[in-house]
């Protein structure tokens, strides 16, 4: 409270300084009973006028009297002080950020709390108002991580115009945080290894409650995917014979982890994004947050969101998402 009203406390000594300054200014015009006018006297006069205007200005005077609420309580509401207070109203109170509210998600509520009186829902596609842009593509890929980039490459190679949308800049997806490596039964160091042994190790590591079909697909196809990354420019660590280096990892019977030091995820995202930007038919929309999927009947036909750097709304129409 003291700090908030500190400027009012300084106004009272400023009043004394103004009085002394005016006395000094008038005294400077007196030269032994004669009127004297020079540069110094003019500077003193200007200083006195400016400091008086600032100290007795409407804003400073209002704050010195403890704000308009106190002025309106004074006798004679129709007087000059009351009129001054009515003309200079309080600043509007700051809006609540809602940081203390519980985060909820429902049919009519977004993930983050909206300001009072406003609905967090985006307007329906047919009822949009204001400025927004529209993009169209055959395939919309939401997310620019390893899975999203590989899906975009496959869609573009199939002849589809593909748009990849990411919340951040290209290459900053969480895939870069993967440090261990890619488990694949290449058998470069341990010849008894194979996709069948990889399948068995994964099922046993999951206490046999895994989705066996997904484990089967992964253990079979990951070998080709690793060699694919190598063809696209992935720089894996090498053995003395020039093969992809593999190391041991938890729950694996053999050395099976293909790696690039402790930055495998970074090399993975670098390789995939380099391949994608050189694949015809692909485009990237960075720093865009999508908040709603658009539907037509029982199928998804696009997405709605906003550009993070400008706040502009965007609608993306797509044949597949």
Secondary structure as GFF3:
##gff-version 3
##sequence-region A 1 321
A	DSSP	alpha_helix	6	28	.	.	.	ID=ss1
A	DSSP	beta_strand	30	31	.	.	.	ID=ss2
A	DSSP	beta_strand	34	35	.	.	.	ID=ss3
A	DSSP	alpha_helix	39	55	.	.	.	ID=ss4
A	DSSP	alpha_helix	58	64	.	.	.	ID=ss5
A	DSSP	alpha_helix	68	72	.	.	.	ID=ss6
A	DSSP	alpha_helix	80	87	.	.	.	ID=ss7
A	DSSP	three_ten_helix	125	127	.	.	.	ID=ss8
A	DSSP	beta_strand	132	142	.	.	.	ID=ss9
A	DSSP	alpha_helix	146	157	.	.	.	ID=ss10
A	DSSP	beta_strand	162	165	.	.	.	ID=ss11
A	DSSP	three_ten_helix	174	177	.	.	.	ID=ss12
A	DSSP	beta_strand	182	183	.	.	.	ID=ss13
A	DSSP	alpha_helix	195	205	.	.	.	ID=ss14
A	DSSP	alpha_helix	212	231	.	.	.	ID=ss15
A	DSSP	beta_strand	246	247	.	.	.	ID=ss16
A	DSSP	beta_strand	257	258	.	.	.	ID=ss17
A	DSSP	alpha_helix	264	277	.	.	.	ID=ss18
A	DSSP	beta_strand	282	285	.	.	.	ID=ss19
A	DSSP	beta_strand	288	296	.	.	.	ID=ss20
A	DSSP	beta_strand	299	307	.	.	.	ID=ss21
A	DSSP	beta_strand	313	320	.	.	.	ID=ss22
###
